[in-house]
Amino acid sequence: MEKNLLIAFLLMGVVIFGTQYFMPQAPPTPAKKEVTQQAAPPAAPAPQPANAAVAAQPPGSAVAGTKEESYRIETDLYKVEFSNKGGVVTSWILKKYKDSKGQPLELVHGPARAKAGNPFSIQLNGREMNPNLNWYLFAASPAADGLGIDFNYSNGNTRAHKSFRFDRSKYVVDIQSDLILNGVPTPHDLAWRGGFGDHFAFNGHSLGTTVRFDKTVNKLETKTVKDASNGWSTDTGNFVFAGIQDQFFAAVAINRGGRGPVELQTTSDTFVPYSSTDQKEEPNIGMAVGGSAENQLSFYIGPKDLDILKTVDPRLEQMVDFGTWFGIVAKPLFYALNYVNTNFIHNYGWSIIVVTIIINLLTLPLKLSSMKSMQKTQLVQPELQRINEKYKGISMTDPRAAKKNEEVMELYKKHGINPAGGCLPLMLQMPFLIGFYSVLSVAIEMRQAQWFWVTDLSQPENLPIRILPVLMVATQFLLQKMTPSSGMDPQQQKIMLFMPLMFAFMFYGASSGLVLYWLTGNVFAMLQQYVFSKVKPGPVTPPSQAVVTVKKKK
């Protein structure tokens, strides 16, 4: 999107400059599984070391569940449900967040479970697990304090153990898994397939990626469903963290102890997502992470909130990507918005308006200089018209075109005119436009931020006719009409009036906050143009002298 916006603005700049230079003449929420057994809260036991439960089982002993049961662990932040069939997660709710339908945010995609499996299923790299323990009943051992659960299975020769340990007030879960198949310790991964995050979000199924931070190159890398279109795509390396993410949430395994290489698999699971409007199957991101016979990882499963991520591991901040090219503008812009909202306004819609006004005030001297340059351009219109008449009919490839350009540039230089002055106000806004786009795309603070009829500033308006884009195009036309155009020919005026239609195409599907930024800039520019015209009226072209022919009487 950054590249598309940059190209769009460059093209608009070429149009504006070129016209001045070469034409100077005038689905339902999934049902929650009923809890059949729930851990109770008192005192915490000492945590077990990795593989303790498996190692404690004597060879040949059998450990398994007798029937399928559900278990729930609830903290200040989570409501998580488990099944002992495979020792997997069947529901993972973030209690402090809601989905795009206004319901508690469920990270597990219901329609995917039957096809792709439940989160934290065991998965081998490139081969089937035999026996497939994801269908077996594990013996479950809930912790006495209600903040942990262990699952164990053994038939003597094949043994598996999973342990989940929660913190009551943190988005961190310590997860261990150990696997012995037919007497052989077997490297394996823990999977989360079938999409992740807010499954009802606009176009949400296309926003998921797998993510990893490679310590060796000190770089964040991602993969999309396209990277797994031909099957599983596997990456192994010295990853600080690796997992899955959507626009605003993440589930990543943190390799705290640096216990060797971490394996991350990326896959594409195809089914009908909740956000589908035509009930068409779409590819959804999936992942599996681990790579050892004994995996011991801390999972961060929660919002991509900078303040929260810092407290867990400062390197997790890398997941909030403000952009490669314009991050230098976007990140300060985010902090400015957050500061204004937290300390003064307490509404991100109004904060966007206030910060936009401040930006326009800071760039006002450059804009006034541009307006003066445009006025000077109108004063030399008669001379420009004479140059055009002199070289009328020549093509761009004609050698005389270079001579024409030299004469025009000499005229501009003589009168102190910047030929790109008309583009300057537009080009000044480009870094801030892309900066706002980045902030609204990645900052979770903007998610579901309301302003009047807008329910989510990070998304397009949820209305049959989107009001903000219509207002933006209307103000763009009015601003175009208010901009002095004396000496501009009708064809050039038509080209300039076409610009708001280009903006309509660009902004109609954009986030409401981005449209609000541009709309505010338009209103400010209209006020600026009005004041400037009152304080310093534009030059008046002297009236042409009429030639009167007097007929003598005979």
C-alpha positions as CSV (number, residue, x, y, z in Angstrom):
1,M,0.0,0.0,0.0
2,E,2.9,2.4,0.7
3,K,4.2,1.8,-2.8
4,N,0.8,2.3,-4.3
5,L,0.2,5.6,-2.5
6,L,3.7,6.8,-3.5
7,I,3.1,5.9,-7.1
8,A,-0.4,7.6,-7.0
9,F,1.1,10.8,-5.6
10,L,4.0,10.8,-8.1
11,L,1.5,10.4,-11.0
12,M,-0.7,13.2,-9.5
13,G,2.4,15.4,-9.2
14,V,3.2,14.7,-12.9
15,V,-0.3,15.6,-13.9
16,I,-0.4,18.9,-11.9
17,F,3.1,19.9,-13.0
18,G,2.6,18.8,-16.5
19,T,-0.6,20.8,-16.9
20,Q,1.1,23.9,-15.5
21,Y,4.2,23.5,-17.6
22,F,3.0,22.2,-21.0
23,M,-0.5,23.7,-21.0
24,P,-0.1,27.1,-19.4
25,Q,-2.6,28.8,-21.6
26,A,-5.6,29.4,-20.1
27,P,-22.3,-15.8,10.0
28,P,-23.6,-16.7,13.6
29,T,-21.1,-16.7,16.5
30,P,-19.9,-20.3,17.1
31,A,-21.6,-22.1,20.1
32,K,-19.4,-22.4,23.1
33,K,-18.6,-25.9,24.3
34,E,-20.1,-26.7,27.6
35,V,-17.6,-27.2,30.4
36,T,-17.8,-30.6,31.9
37,Q,-15.0,-30.1,34.4
38,Q,-13.4,-26.9,35.7
39,A,-10.3,-26.3,37.7
40,A,-10.7,-24.8,41.1
41,P,-8.5,-21.9,42.5
42,P,-6.3,-22.2,45.7
43,A,-2.6,-22.4,46.2
44,A,0.0,-22.9,43.5
45,P,2.2,-26.0,43.2
46,A,5.8,-25.9,42.3
47,P,6.2,-26.1,38.5
48,Q,7.5,-29.4,37.0
49,P,10.6,-29.5,34.9
50,A,10.3,-30.3,31.2
51,N,9.5,-33.9,30.4
52,A,9.0,-34.7,34.1
53,A,5.6,-36.3,33.5
54,V,6.8,-38.5,30.6
55,A,10.0,-39.4,32.3
56,A,8.2,-40.4,35.5
57,Q,6.2,-43.1,33.6
58,P,7.8,-46.5,33.8
59,P,8.3,-48.2,30.4
60,G,5.3,-50.4,29.5
61,S,2.8,-48.5,31.7
62,A,-0.5,-47.2,30.1
63,V,-1.8,-43.7,30.7
64,A,-4.9,-42.4,29.0
65,G,-8.3,-40.8,29.5
66,T,-11.4,-42.9,29.8
67,K,-13.8,-40.4,28.1
68,E,-13.7,-37.1,26.3
69,E,-13.8,-34.1,28.7
70,S,-13.5,-30.4,28.6
71,Y,-11.6,-28.1,31.0
72,R,-11.5,-24.4,31.4
73,I,-8.8,-22.1,32.7
74,E,-9.8,-18.5,33.3
75,T,-7.4,-15.6,34.2
76,D,-7.9,-11.8,34.3
77,L,-7.1,-11.8,30.6
78,Y,-8.1,-15.2,29.1
79,K,-10.9,-17.7,29.0
80,V,-9.4,-20.9,27.6
81,E,-11.1,-24.2,27.0
82,F,-9.3,-27.5,26.5
83,S,-10.2,-31.0,25.4
84,N,-8.4,-34.1,26.6
85,K,-8.9,-35.6,23.1
86,G,-5.4,-34.8,21.8
87,G,-4.7,-32.4,24.8
88,V,-5.7,-29.4,22.6
89,V,-7.3,-26.0,22.9
90,T,-10.9,-25.7,21.6
91,S,-11.5,-22.0,22.5
92,W,-9.2,-19.0,23.4
93,I,-11.0,-15.8,24.3
94,L,-9.3,-12.5,25.1
95,K,-11.6,-11.0,27.8
96,K,-10.5,-7.4,27.3
97,Y,-11.2,-7.3,23.5
98,K,-14.3,-7.7,21.3
99,D,-14.5,-8.9,17.7
100,S,-15.9,-6.9,14.9
101,K,-19.4,-8.2,15.8
102,G,-19.1,-6.8,19.3
103,Q,-18.7,-10.3,20.9
104,P,-15.8,-11.4,23.2
105,L,-12.8,-11.9,20.9
106,E,-12.4,-15.6,20.0
107,L,-9.0,-16.4,18.5
108,V,-9.9,-19.9,17.5
109,H,-11.7,-20.1,14.1
110,G,-14.6,-22.5,14.6
111,P,-15.2,-23.6,11.0
112,A,-11.5,-24.6,10.7
113,R,-11.3,-27.0,13.6
114,A,-12.9,-29.9,11.9
115,K,-10.8,-29.6,8.8
116,A,-7.4,-28.2,10.1
117,G,-7.4,-29.4,13.7
118,N,-7.4,-27.6,17.1
119,P,-4.7,-25.3,18.3
120,F,-1.7,-27.0,19.9
121,S,-2.2,-30.2,18.1
122,I,1.0,-32.2,17.6
123,Q,2.4,-32.1,14.1
124,L,5.4,-33.6,12.4
125,N,7.3,-32.0,9.7
126,G,6.5,-33.6,6.3
127,R,5.1,-36.9,7.5
128,E,2.1,-38.4,9.2
129,M,2.2,-39.2,12.9
130,N,1.7,-42.9,13.5
131,P,-0.2,-43.4,15.7
132,N,-2.0,-40.0,15.4
133,L,-2.2,-38.9,19.0
134,N,-4.4,-35.9,18.2
135,W,-7.3,-38.4,18.2
136,Y,-6.3,-40.2,21.4
137,L,-7.7,-39.5,24.9
138,F,-5.1,-38.0,27.2
139,A,-5.3,-38.2,31.0
140,A,-5.8,-34.6,32.3
141,S,-4.4,-33.2,35.5
142,P,-5.6,-29.6,36.3
143,A,-3.4,-27.6,38.7
144,A,-4.8,-26.9,42.1
145,D,-4.5,-23.1,41.7
146,G,-6.6,-23.2,38.5
147,L,-3.7,-21.7,36.4
148,G,-2.4,-24.8,34.7
149,I,-3.2,-28.2,33.2
150,D,-1.1,-31.3,32.2
151,F,-2.1,-33.9,29.6
152,N,-0.4,-37.3,29.4
153,Y,-0.8,-40.3,27.2
154,S,1.2,-43.6,27.1
155,N,0.8,-47.1,25.8
156,G,4.2,-48.1,26.9
157,N,6.1,-47.6,23.7
158,T,4.6,-44.3,22.6
159,R,4.3,-41.5,25.1
160,A,3.3,-37.8,24.9
161,H,3.0,-35.0,27.4
162,K,1.7,-31.4,27.2
163,S,1.8,-28.8,30.0
164,F,0.1,-25.4,30.0
165,R,0.9,-22.9,32.7
166,F,-0.7,-19.5,32.9
167,D,0.0,-16.2,34.7
168,R,-3.2,-14.6,36.1
169,S,-2.4,-11.1,34.9
170,K,-0.1,-11.6,31.9
171,Y,-0.6,-12.5,28.2
172,V,2.1,-15.3,28.6
173,V,1.6,-19.0,28.8
174,D,4.5,-21.5,29.4
175,I,3.9,-24.5,27.2
176,Q,5.9,-27.8,27.2
177,S,5.5,-30.7,24.9
178,D,7.4,-34.1,24.8
179,L,6.9,-36.9,22.3
180,I,8.2,-40.5,22.1
181,L,6.9,-42.5,19.1
182,N,7.6,-46.2,19.1
183,G,10.4,-45.8,21.6
184,V,12.1,-43.0,19.7
185,P,12.2,-39.3,20.9
186,T,10.6,-37.5,18.0
187,P,11.0,-33.8,17.0
188,H,7.6,-32.2,16.6
189,D,5.7,-28.9,16.4
190,L,2.6,-27.4,18.0
191,A,0.1,-26.2,15.4
192,W,-2.3,-23.3,15.2
193,R,-4.1,-23.6,11.9
194,G,-7.2,-22.3,10.2
195,G,-6.6,-18.6,10.7
196,F,-6.0,-16.4,13.7
197,G,-7.4,-13.3,15.4
198,D,-10.6,-11.3,14.7
199,H,-12.3,-13.6,12.1
200,F,-15.1,-11.1,11.6
201,A,-12.9,-8.2,10.7
202,F,-13.2,-6.7,7.2
203,N,-11.1,-8.8,4.9
204,G,-9.6,-10.4,8.0
205,H,-8.8,-13.8,6.4
206,S,-6.2,-12.1,4.1
207,L,-4.4,-10.2,6.8
208,G,-2.8,-13.2,8.7
209,T,0.8,-14.1,8.4
210,T,3.4,-16.2,10.1
211,V,6.1,-14.1,11.8
212,R,9.6,-14.8,13.1
213,F,12.5,-12.7,14.4
214,D,15.8,-14.2,13.3
215,K,18.5,-13.4,15.9
216,T,21.3,-14.1,13.4
217,V,20.3,-11.4,11.0
218,N,18.4,-9.3,13.6
219,K,15.4,-9.0,11.3
220,L,11.7,-9.6,11.4
221,E,10.4,-11.9,8.6
222,T,6.9,-12.9,7.6
223,K,5.2,-15.3,5.3
224,T,1.7,-15.2,3.8
225,V,-0.7,-18.0,2.5
226,K,0.9,-17.4,-0.9
227,D,4.2,-18.7,0.4
228,A,2.5,-22.0,1.3
229,S,0.3,-22.3,-1.8
230,N,2.2,-25.4,-2.9
231,G,2.3,-27.1,0.5
232,W,4.0,-26.5,3.9
233,S,6.8,-24.0,3.9
234,T,9.4,-24.6,6.7
235,D,11.9,-22.2,8.2
236,T,14.4,-23.2,10.8
237,G,16.8,-20.9,12.6
238,N,17.9,-19.1,15.7
239,F,14.6,-17.4,16.1
240,V,13.9,-15.2,19.2
241,F,10.2,-15.7,18.6
242,A,8.1,-17.3,15.9
243,G,4.4,-17.8,15.4
244,I,1.2,-16.4,13.8
245,Q,-0.4,-12.9,13.7
246,D,-3.1,-10.9,12.2
247,Q,-3.5,-7.1,11.9
248,F,-3.7,-6.5,15.7
249,F,-3.1,-9.8,17.6
250,A,-0.3,-12.4,17.8
251,A,0.4,-15.9,19.1
252,V,4.2,-16.3,19.1
253,A,6.5,-18.8,20.9
254,I,9.4,-17.0,22.6
255,N,12.6,-19.0,22.7
256,R,13.7,-17.6,26.1
257,G,16.4,-20.1,26.9
258,G,17.9,-20.1,23.4
259,R,17.6,-23.9,23.4
260,G,18.8,-24.3,19.9
261,P,17.1,-23.8,16.5
262,V,13.4,-23.3,16.3
263,E,11.2,-24.6,13.5
264,L,8.3,-22.6,12.0
265,Q,6.0,-24.1,9.4
266,T,3.6,-22.0,7.3
267,T,0.5,-23.5,5.7
268,S,-2.6,-22.5,3.9
269,D,-6.0,-23.9,5.0
270,T,-9.0,-23.3,2.7
271,F,-12.5,-22.9,4.0
272,V,-15.3,-20.3,4.2
273,P,-14.2,-17.6,6.7
274,Y,-16.7,-15.8,9.0
275,S,-15.9,-12.5,7.2
276,S,-16.9,-13.9,3.8
277,T,-19.8,-12.1,2.1
278,D,-20.3,-14.6,-0.7
279,Q,-19.7,-17.9,1.3
280,K,-16.7,-18.6,-0.9
281,E,-13.8,-20.7,0.4
282,E,-10.7,-18.6,1.0
283,P,-7.1,-19.5,2.0
284,N,-6.4,-18.9,5.7
285,I,-3.0,-18.8,7.3
286,G,-1.8,-21.6,9.6
287,M,1.4,-22.4,11.4
288,A,3.2,-25.0,13.6
289,V,6.2,-24.1,15.8
290,G,8.7,-26.1,17.8
291,G,11.1,-28.6,16.2
292,S,12.4,-30.5,19.2
293,A,11.5,-33.8,20.9
294,E,11.2,-31.7,24.0
295,N,9.8,-28.3,23.3
296,Q,9.8,-25.7,26.2
297,L,8.5,-22.4,25.0
298,S,6.7,-19.3,26.4
299,F,3.9,-18.2,24.2
300,Y,2.8,-14.6,24.0
301,I,-0.9,-14.7,22.9
302,G,-2.5,-11.3,23.0
303,P,-2.7,-7.8,21.5
304,K,0.1,-6.2,19.5
305,D,0.2,-3.3,22.0
306,L,3.6,-1.6,22.3
307,D,3.4,-1.1,26.0
308,I,2.4,-4.7,26.7
309,L,5.0,-6.1,24.2
310,K,7.8,-4.2,25.8
311,T,7.1,-5.7,29.2
312,V,7.3,-9.3,27.8
313,D,10.3,-8.9,25.5
314,P,11.4,-5.6,23.9
315,R,12.0,-7.4,20.6
316,L,8.3,-8.3,20.3
317,E,7.8,-4.6,19.4
318,Q,9.1,-5.5,15.9
319,M,5.7,-7.0,15.1
320,V,4.1,-3.5,15.2
321,D,5.5,-2.6,11.8
322,F,5.0,1.1,11.0
323,G,6.4,0.7,7.5
324,T,9.8,0.4,5.8
325,W,9.9,3.7,4.0
326,F,7.7,6.0,6.1
327,G,8.2,4.5,9.6
328,I,10.3,7.5,10.5
329,V,7.1,9.6,10.1
330,A,4.5,7.0,11.3
331,K,6.0,6.2,14.7
332,P,6.3,9.8,15.9
333,L,2.8,10.4,14.5
334,F,1.5,7.5,16.5
335,Y,3.1,8.8,19.7
336,A,1.6,12.3,19.0
337,L,-1.9,10.9,18.5
338,N,-1.6,8.8,21.6
339,Y,-0.3,11.7,23.6
340,V,-3.1,14.1,22.5
341,N,-5.7,11.4,23.1
342,T,-4.4,10.3,26.5
343,N,-3.8,13.8,28.0
344,F,-6.4,16.0,26.4
345,I,-9.1,14.7,24.0
346,H,-9.9,11.1,25.0
347,N,-11.2,10.3,21.5
348,Y,-9.0,9.2,18.6
349,G,-11.3,10.8,16.0
350,W,-10.9,14.3,17.5
351,S,-7.2,13.5,18.1
352,I,-6.7,12.9,14.4
353,I,-8.4,16.2,13.7
354,V,-6.2,18.1,16.2
355,V,-3.0,16.5,15.0
356,T,-3.9,17.2,11.4
357,I,-4.5,20.9,12.2
358,I,-1.1,21.0,14.0
359,I,0.6,19.5,10.9
360,N,-1.1,22.0,8.6
361,L,0.0,24.9,10.9
362,L,3.6,23.7,10.9
363,T,3.7,23.4,7.1
364,L,1.7,26.7,6.6
365,P,4.8,28.8,5.7
366,L,5.7,26.4,2.9
367,K,2.1,26.4,1.6
368,L,1.9,30.2,1.6
369,S,5.2,30.4,-0.3
370,S,3.6,27.9,-2.8
371,M,0.5,30.1,-3.1
372,K,2.6,33.2,-3.8
373,S,4.5,31.3,-6.5
374,M,1.2,30.3,-8.1
375,Q,0.0,33.9,-8.1
376,K,3.2,34.9,-9.9
377,T,2.6,32.2,-12.5
378,Q,-0.8,33.8,-13.2
379,L,0.9,37.2,-13.8
380,V,3.1,35.8,-16.5
381,Q,0.3,34.0,-18.3
382,P,0.3,36.4,-21.3
383,E,4.1,35.7,-21.8
384,L,3.6,32.0,-21.4
385,Q,0.8,32.1,-24.0
386,R,3.1,33.9,-26.4
387,I,5.7,31.2,-26.0
388,N,3.0,28.5,-26.6
389,E,1.8,30.3,-29.7
390,K,5.4,30.6,-31.0
391,Y,5.9,26.8,-30.7
392,K,2.3,25.8,-31.5
393,G,1.8,22.4,-33.0
394,I,5.3,20.9,-32.2
395,S,5.5,17.4,-30.7
396,M,7.3,16.4,-27.6
397,T,10.0,14.8,-29.7
398,D,10.6,17.8,-31.8
399,P,14.1,19.4,-31.2
400,R,12.3,22.7,-30.8
401,A,10.5,21.4,-27.7
402,A,13.7,21.7,-25.8
403,K,14.1,25.3,-26.9
404,K,10.5,26.0,-25.8
405,N,11.3,24.5,-22.3
406,E,14.4,26.7,-22.0
407,E,12.3,29.8,-22.7
408,V,9.7,28.8,-20.2
409,M,12.3,28.1,-17.5
410,E,14.0,31.3,-18.2
411,L,10.7,33.2,-17.8
412,Y,10.1,31.4,-14.4
413,K,13.6,32.2,-13.3
414,K,13.2,35.9,-14.2
415,H,10.1,36.2,-12.1
416,G,11.3,34.0,-9.2
417,I,8.7,31.3,-9.9
418,N,9.0,27.7,-8.7
419,P,7.5,25.6,-11.5
420,A,6.7,22.8,-9.1
421,G,5.0,25.2,-6.6
422,G,1.6,23.9,-7.5
423,C,2.6,20.4,-6.5
424,L,4.1,21.4,-3.2
425,P,1.0,21.4,-1.0
426,L,0.0,18.0,-2.3
427,M,3.5,16.5,-1.9
428,L,3.9,17.9,1.6
429,Q,0.9,15.8,2.7
430,M,2.2,12.5,1.2
431,P,4.5,11.4,4.0
432,F,1.8,12.2,6.6
433,L,-0.9,10.4,4.5
434,I,1.2,7.2,4.4
435,G,2.2,7.7,8.1
436,F,-1.5,7.9,9.1
437,Y,-2.2,4.8,6.9
438,S,0.5,2.9,8.7
439,V,-0.7,4.0,12.2
440,L,-4.3,3.0,11.4
441,S,-3.2,-0.3,10.0
442,V,-1.0,-1.5,12.9
443,A,-1.8,0.5,16.1
444,I,-4.3,-1.5,18.2
445,E,-5.3,1.7,19.9
446,M,-7.1,2.7,16.7
447,R,-9.0,-0.6,16.5
448,Q,-12.7,0.0,17.3
449,A,-12.0,3.6,18.1
450,Q,-15.3,5.4,17.6
451,W,-16.1,8.9,16.4
452,F,-19.8,10.0,15.9
453,W,-21.3,7.4,13.4
454,V,-17.9,5.7,12.8
455,T,-17.6,2.6,14.9
456,D,-14.0,1.7,14.0
457,L,-11.5,4.3,12.7
458,S,-9.1,1.5,11.5
459,Q,-11.8,0.2,9.1
460,P,-14.0,1.6,6.3
461,E,-17.4,2.9,7.4
462,N,-20.0,0.1,7.9
463,L,-22.7,1.9,5.9
464,P,-24.3,1.4,2.5
465,I,-23.0,4.8,1.5
466,R,-19.8,5.9,3.3
467,I,-20.3,9.5,4.5
468,L,-16.7,10.5,5.1
469,P,-15.4,9.7,1.6
470,V,-18.4,11.6,0.0
471,L,-17.6,14.6,2.2
472,M,-13.9,14.4,1.3
473,V,-14.6,14.4,-2.4
474,A,-17.1,17.3,-2.1
475,T,-14.5,19.4,-0.2
476,Q,-11.9,18.4,-2.8
477,F,-14.1,19.8,-5.6
478,L,-14.8,23.0,-3.6
479,L,-11.1,23.5,-2.9
480,Q,-10.4,23.0,-6.6
481,K,-13.0,25.7,-7.4
482,M,-11.5,28.1,-4.8
483,T,-8.0,27.7,-6.2
484,P,-7.2,30.6,-8.6
485,S,-7.3,29.4,-12.2
486,S,-7.2,32.6,-14.2
487,G,-5.4,32.0,-17.4
488,M,-6.0,28.3,-17.3
489,D,-7.6,26.9,-20.4
490,P,-10.8,24.8,-20.2
491,Q,-9.0,21.5,-21.0
492,Q,-6.5,22.1,-18.1
493,Q,-9.4,22.9,-15.8
494,K,-11.1,19.6,-16.7
495,I,-7.9,17.7,-15.9
496,M,-7.6,19.5,-12.5
497,L,-11.3,18.7,-11.7
498,F,-10.6,15.1,-12.5
499,M,-8.2,14.9,-9.5
500,P,-11.0,14.6,-6.8
501,L,-12.4,11.6,-8.7
502,M,-9.0,9.9,-8.4
503,F,-9.1,10.6,-4.6
504,A,-12.6,9.1,-4.5
505,F,-11.2,5.9,-6.0
506,M,-8.3,5.8,-3.6
507,F,-10.1,6.6,-0.4
508,Y,-13.5,5.0,-0.7
509,G,-12.2,1.7,0.7
510,A,-9.7,3.2,3.0
511,S,-9.9,3.3,6.8
512,S,-12.2,5.9,8.2
513,G,-9.4,7.6,10.2
514,L,-7.4,8.0,7.0
515,V,-10.3,9.7,5.2
516,L,-10.9,11.9,8.3
517,Y,-7.3,13.1,8.1
518,W,-7.6,14.1,4.4
519,L,-11.0,15.6,4.9
520,T,-9.7,17.8,7.8
521,G,-6.8,18.8,5.6
522,N,-9.2,19.9,2.8
523,V,-11.3,22.0,5.2
524,F,-8.1,23.6,6.6
525,A,-6.9,24.3,3.0
526,M,-10.2,25.9,2.1
527,L,-10.1,28.2,5.1
528,Q,-6.4,29.0,4.3
529,Q,-7.3,29.9,0.7
530,Y,-10.2,32.1,1.8
531,V,-8.1,34.0,4.3
532,F,-5.2,34.4,1.8
533,S,-7.5,35.7,-0.9
534,K,-8.9,38.3,1.5
535,V,-5.6,39.4,2.9
536,K,-3.9,39.5,-0.5
537,P,-6.2,39.4,-3.4
538,G,-5.1,37.5,-6.5
539,P,-3.8,39.5,-9.5
540,V,-6.4,40.9,-11.8
541,T,-5.7,40.4,-15.5
542,P,-6.1,43.9,-17.2
543,P,-9.1,44.0,-19.4
544,S,-8.5,43.8,-23.1
545,Q,-9.0,47.0,-25.0
546,A,-11.8,46.9,-27.5
547,V,-11.1,48.0,-31.0
548,V,-13.9,50.3,-32.2
549,T,-14.4,50.9,-35.9
550,V,-16.1,54.2,-36.7
551,K,-17.9,54.3,-40.0
552,K,-17.6,57.7,-41.7
553,K,-20.6,59.2,-43.2
554,K,-20.5,59.9,-46.8
